[in-house]
Amino acid sequence: MTLTLEALQANEGDCLLMHYEQAAAKPVRILIDGGSAGIYRQVLKPRLDELRGGGRLDLRMVMVSHVDGDHISGILDLFKDLERRQEDGEEAFCKIRTLWHNSFEKVHGGRTAAAQSAAVGAAMGGVVPTGLEAKAAAVVASIKQGAALRDAAERLNIPLNQGAKADLVRAPKRTVRKIDVAPGLTFTILGPRDEQLEKLDEDWQAAKLANPANPQAQAADYLNRTVPNLSSIVILLEATRSRGKPVRVLLTGDAGGDHILESLAATGIGGRDGSIHVDLLKVQHHGSNHSTTQDFFEKVTADRYVISGNGRHDIPHADTLKWLSAARSGKPYELYMTNRKGSNGLTRTLTTFLAREKRKEPTHTYVFRDESEHSISIPLG
C-alpha cells in the first residue's frame, strides 16, 4: 500500500491530491479543493495533465470542503472546462465519479432563517450583509459559486455526494459514519454534525431576539454564528496497511479547532477531550490563528503537518507556528509548506521562526515546495 498527499501551490487557498495504491489495483486519486481564482489554469490543470499522460484521468472523488473562493474556485473552473469540452463534442480528459459538496442552500434551505429574512435570502444569493466577520463574509461571497458548481455537476452527470449515505456530507448524531471509498481506504465524516444542523433555527431565533428591528443585523448575527460551525467538511481518512495500524490523515478544511475537538470527542474517535494522534494533520484554515490554539495542537498531534498559504491575509500566522512548536516541544515532527516566500512579510516571518527552531527545537523539520514545482508531496505509507 502506498499513500501520498500532494499539496499544490494554491496561493492563499487549498488544493490537495490524495494518491492511494493497493497491490496491483489502479491508483485511486481524490481531489480535495481547487484553490483560488487562476489556480486551475496555472497549477491544477497542468498537474492533472501530467497524471493522465495523454489518456483519461480517473478521479474517484472531487471534494469541496466548503464554499469559500480560495477552495472552490479551481474546482468550478475544472467543471466549466469539462462543460466546454462536452459542448464542443470533445472527450473529457478526466472522469469524476462523484462530487462531495455541501452547497450553502442545501444546508440552510428550508430553514426558518431562509424563509423569514430577506437579508439572509439575499446572502444566500451571494450578497454579503454588512457586519459579517471576515470568515463568514468569505463564505457568503462564494455562495453563487457553490450553486454554479452543483448545477454544473448535474449537467455533467456527476453524482452529488454519492456514497455519503445522506443528501449532505454530514456526521450523524448517534453513530459514526464511515464510508468505504476504495478497498482498504475509508473516510469517517466528522463534520458538519447533525447537532449543528438542527441548531440552525435556534441560532436564527437568537439572532432575531438580539436585533429585533434590524434585518441586516439579524442576518449578520445568524451567519456569524453558523458559518464557522458548518463551513467545512471534516474527514478522517484511514488507509489499511498489511501490518500495524492504518495510516490516518485528518482533513480539516477551514473548520475551527474547537469544533474539530468536539466532533472527535462526540464520535468517540478521539479521547474525552477530543485528543488523537494521526500520521498527518492538514492544519485548518491555512494556519490562521483564528482557527487554532496551542491547546488544539497539544490534543491533536501528528507525525507530519501540512500548511497551504502564501502569506496573504497574514496566513500562516507566526502565532500558529509558535503554538505548534511549543505544543510539540522536544518531540520530532515534519511540517510541509507550499510556500517559503510570500506576501505580507511571510519570508521574513519564516526566516526568523526557522532560525529560532534550529537553535531550540532541532528535531522539528520544515520542508518547503521547490519553487520550480507545482506541488509538494508527503509520503505516508
C-alpha positions in Angstrom: 0.0 0.0 0.0 1.2 3.5 -0.8 -0.5 6.7 0.2 0.7 10.2 -0.7 -0.8 13.6 -0.1 0.2 16.2 -2.7 -0.3 19.8 -1.7 -0.5 22.0 -4.8 0.6 25.6 -4.8 -2.8 27.3 -4.3 -1.8 30.8 -3.2 -3.9 31.5 -0.1 -6.1 28.5 -0.7 -6.1 24.7 -0.5 -5.7 22.3 -3.4 -4.8 18.7 -2.4 -4.5 15.5 -4.4 -4.6 12.2 -2.5 -2.9 9.2 -4.2 -3.7 5.7 -3.0 -2.4 2.4 -4.4 -3.1 -1.1 -3.2 -1.3 -4.1 -4.7 -1.9 -4.3 -8.5 -5.1 -2.2 -8.4 -5.4 1.0 -10.3 -4.3 4.1 -8.4 -7.2 5.9 -6.5 -7.0 9.6 -6.8 -9.0 12.1 -4.9 -9.0 15.9 -5.5 -9.8 18.0 -2.4 -10.4 21.7 -3.1 -9.1 23.6 -6.1 -7.5 26.8 -4.8 -8.4 30.4 -5.6 -9.0 32.1 -9.0 -6.3 31.3 -11.5 -5.0 28.2 -9.8 -6.8 25.8 -12.1 -5.2 27.2 -15.3 -1.8 27.8 -13.7 -1.3 24.8 -11.5 -4.1 22.3 -11.2 -4.8 21.6 -14.9 -1.1 21.2 -15.8 -0.7 18.7 -12.9 -3.8 16.7 -14.0 -2.4 16.6 -17.5 0.9 15.2 -16.1 -1.0 12.5 -14.2 -3.2 11.4 -17.2 -0.2 11.2 -19.6 -2.4 11.8 -22.6 -5.1 9.4 -21.5 -8.2 9.9 -19.4 -7.7 10.5 -15.7 -9.9 8.7 -13.3 -10.8 10.8 -10.2 -12.5 8.7 -7.6 -13.9 11.8 -5.9 -13.7 15.6 -6.0 -14.5 17.1 -2.7 -15.1 20.8 -1.9 -14.5 21.2 1.8 -16.7 24.4 1.8 -17.9 27.3 -0.3 -15.1 29.8 0.1 -13.4 31.2 -3.0 -9.9 30.0 -2.1 -11.2 26.4 -2.0 -14.0 26.2 -4.6 -12.8 28.5 -7.5 -10.4 26.0 -9.0 -13.0 23.2 -8.8 -15.6 25.4 -10.5 -13.1 26.2 -13.3 -12.4 22.5 -13.7 -16.1 21.8 -14.1 -16.5 24.7 -16.5 -13.7 23.4 -18.6 -15.3 19.9 -18.8 -18.6 21.5 -19.8 -17.0 23.5 -22.6 -15.4 20.3 -23.9 -18.7 18.5 -23.7 -20.5 21.2 -25.6 -17.7 21.1 -28.3 -18.1 17.3 -28.6 -14.7 16.6 -27.2 -13.8 13.7 -25.0 -13.5 14.6 -21.3 -9.8 14.5 -20.1 -11.0 13.1 -16.7 -13.8 11.1 -15.3 -15.1 12.3 -11.9 -17.0 9.5 -10.2 -18.7 11.8 -7.6 -18.6 15.3 -6.2 -18.8 15.7 -2.4 -20.1 19.2 -1.9 -22.5 20.8 0.7 -24.0 23.7 -1.1 -25.0 26.6 1.2 -28.6 26.5 0.0 -28.8 22.8 0.7 -27.5 23.2 4.2 -29.7 26.2 5.0 -32.5 25.7 2.6 -36.0 25.2 4.1 -34.8 26.5 7.4 -36.8 29.2 9.2 -34.0 31.7 8.6 -34.1 31.2 4.8 -37.9 31.8 4.8 -38.2 34.7 7.3 -35.3 37.0 6.4 -35.0 38.9 3.2 -31.4 39.7 4.2 -30.4 36.1 4.8 -32.1 35.2 1.5 -30.1 37.8 -0.3 -26.9 36.5 1.4 -27.7 33.1 0.0 -27.6 34.7 -3.4 -24.1 35.8 -2.7 -24.9 39.4 -1.4 -22.8 40.0 1.7 -24.7 41.7 4.5 -22.9 44.4 6.5 -21.5 43.4 9.8 -20.1 40.0 8.8 -16.9 38.7 10.3 -14.2 38.0 7.7 -14.6 34.2 7.7 -18.4 34.4 7.3 -18.1 37.1 4.6 -15.7 35.0 2.5 -18.0 32.0 2.5 -21.2 34.1 1.8 -19.4 35.9 -1.1 -18.8 32.4 -2.7 -22.3 31.1 -2.3 -23.1 31.7 -6.0 -20.0 29.7 -6.9 -21.3 26.8 -4.8 -24.7 26.9 -6.6 -23.0 27.1 -10.0 -20.8 24.1 -9.2 -23.8 22.0 -8.1 -25.6 22.9 -11.4 -22.5 22.1 -13.5 -22.2 18.7 -11.8 -25.8 17.9 -12.8 -25.2 18.9 -16.4 -22.1 16.7 -16.5 -24.0 13.8 -14.9 -21.6 13.7 -12.0 -23.4 12.2 -8.9 -23.5 14.5 -5.9 -22.5 13.1 -2.5 -22.6 9.6 -3.8 -21.7 7.1 -1.0 -22.1 9.7 1.8 -25.3 7.9 2.9 -27.2 11.2 3.1 -28.2 14.1 0.9 -25.5 16.1 2.7 -22.0 15.0 3.7 -22.6 15.1 7.5 -21.8 13.3 10.7 -24.9 11.6 12.3 -25.8 12.3 15.9 -25.5 8.8 17.4 -23.4 6.7 15.1 -20.1 7.0 13.3 -20.4 7.4 9.6 -17.5 5.5 7.9 -17.5 5.4 4.1 -15.7 2.7 2.1 -14.0 4.8 -0.6 -11.9 2.0 -2.1 -10.6 -1.4 -0.9 -8.6 -0.6 2.3 -9.5 3.2 2.2 -12.2 4.7 4.3 -13.5 8.2 5.1 -15.0 8.9 8.6 -17.1 12.1 8.4 -16.5 14.3 11.5 -18.3 17.5 10.4 -20.6 19.2 10.0 -22.5 17.3 12.6 -26.3 16.8 12.8 -26.5 18.6 16.1 -25.1 21.7 14.4 -27.6 21.5 11.6 -30.5 21.0 14.0 -29.4 24.1 15.9 -29.8 26.5 12.9 -33.3 27.5 13.7 -32.3 28.2 17.3 -29.5 30.3 16.1 -31.9 32.3 13.9 -34.3 32.9 16.8 -31.4 34.1 18.9 -30.3 36.5 16.1 -33.8 37.9 15.8 -34.1 38.5 19.6 -30.7 40.2 19.7 -31.6 42.5 16.7 -35.4 42.8 16.7 -35.7 45.8 14.4 -32.7 45.3 12.0 -32.9 42.5 9.4 -29.4 43.2 8.2 -28.1 42.8 11.7 -30.2 39.6 12.2 -28.6 38.2 9.0 -25.1 39.1 10.1 -25.6 37.7 13.6 -27.0 34.4 12.3 -24.4 33.9 9.6 -21.5 34.8 12.0 -22.9 32.1 14.3 -23.4 29.4 11.7 -20.7 29.7 9.1 -17.8 28.9 11.4 -19.7 25.7 12.5 -20.8 24.5 9.1 -18.2 25.9 6.7 -16.1 22.8 6.3 -16.4 19.1 5.7 -14.0 17.4 8.2 -12.8 13.9 7.3 -10.6 11.3 9.0 -9.1 9.3 6.2 -7.7 5.8 7.0 -5.7 3.5 4.8 -5.1 -0.1 5.8 -1.6 -1.4 6.0 -0.7 -5.1 5.7 0.7 -4.8 9.2 0.1 -2.5 12.1 -2.4 0.3 12.5 -3.9 2.1 9.5 -2.4 5.4 8.2 -4.6 8.2 9.4 -5.0 11.7 7.9 -7.2 14.4 9.4 -8.6 16.7 6.7 -9.9 19.9 8.3 -10.7 22.5 5.6 -11.2 25.8 7.4 -13.0 24.3 10.5 -12.4 25.8 13.9 -10.2 23.8 16.2 -12.8 23.7 18.9 -15.4 22.2 16.6 -12.9 19.6 15.4 -12.2 18.6 19.0 -16.0 18.4 19.8 -16.5 16.1 16.8 -13.6 13.8 17.7 -15.0 13.6 21.3 -18.6 13.1 20.2 -17.9 10.3 17.8 -15.6 8.5 20.3 -12.8 8.6 17.7 -10.8 10.9 20.0 -10.5 10.9 23.8 -13.0 12.6 26.0 -11.3 15.9 25.2 -11.0 15.1 21.5 -7.4 14.1 21.8 -6.0 12.0 18.9 -2.7 11.2 17.2 -2.6 10.9 13.4 0.0 10.4 10.7 -0.8 13.7 9.0 -2.8 16.8 10.1 -3.9 19.3 7.4 -3.7 22.4 9.6 -7.0 24.1 9.4 -7.6 27.5 7.7 -4.0 27.7 6.3 -2.5 28.2 9.7 -4.7 31.1 10.8 -4.5 32.0 14.5 -8.3 32.4 14.5 -8.9 28.7 13.9 -6.4 27.0 16.2 -4.7 27.3 19.5 -1.7 25.7 21.3 -4.3 23.6 23.2 -5.6 22.2 19.9 -2.0 21.2 18.9 -1.5 19.6 22.3 -4.6 17.4 21.8 -4.4 16.7 18.1 -0.9 15.6 17.4 0.7 14.2 14.3 3.9 13.0 12.8 3.5 15.3 9.8 1.7 18.5 9.3 0.9 20.5 6.1 0.0 24.2 5.7 -1.0 25.8 2.4 -0.7 29.5 2.3 1.3 32.3 0.6 1.2 35.0 3.3 -2.0 36.7 2.1 -4.2 37.6 5.0 -1.0 37.0 7.1 -1.5 33.3 6.9 0.1 31.1 8.1 0.3 33.3 11.2 3.5 33.4 13.2 1.4 32.6 16.3 0.3 29.3 14.8 3.8 28.2 14.0 4.9 29.0 17.5 1.9 27.2 19.1 2.6 24.1 17.1 6.3 24.2 18.1 5.5 24.8 21.8 2.9 22.0 21.8 5.4 19.5 20.4 8.5 20.8 22.2 11.2 18.1 22.2 9.2 15.8 20.0 10.0 15.3 16.4 7.7 16.2 13.6 7.7 17.3 9.9 5.9 20.4 8.7 5.3 20.7 5.0 4.5 24.1 3.5 3.6 25.1 0.0 5.5 28.4 0.1 8.8 29.5 1.6 8.4 33.0 0.2 5.3 35.2 0.1 3.4 38.4 0.8 2.8 40.4 3.9 6.2 39.6 5.4 5.9 35.8 5.1 9.5 35.4 4.0 10.8 37.4 7.0 8.4 35.6 9.4 9.6 32.2 8.3 13.3 33.2 8.4 13.0 34.4 11.9 11.0 31.4 13.0 13.2 28.8 11.4 16.4 30.4 12.9 14.8 30.0 16.3 13.7 26.5 15.7 17.2 25.5 14.6 18.6 26.6 17.9 15.8 25.5 20.2 13.9 22.6 18.5 16.3 20.7 16.2 14.0 17.7 16.0 11.4 19.8 14.2 11.8 19.5 10.4 10.5 22.0 7.9 10.0 21.1 4.2 9.1 23.6 1.5 7.8 23.2 -2.0 10.5 23.7 -4.6 9.5 26.9 -6.4 10.0 25.2 -9.8 7.4 22.6 -8.9 3.6 22.7 -8.9 3.4 20.9 -5.6 5.0 19.3 -2.6 4.4 15.6 -1.9 4.1 14.0 1.6 4.7 10.2 1.6 2.5 8.4 4.2 2.9 4.7 3.6 
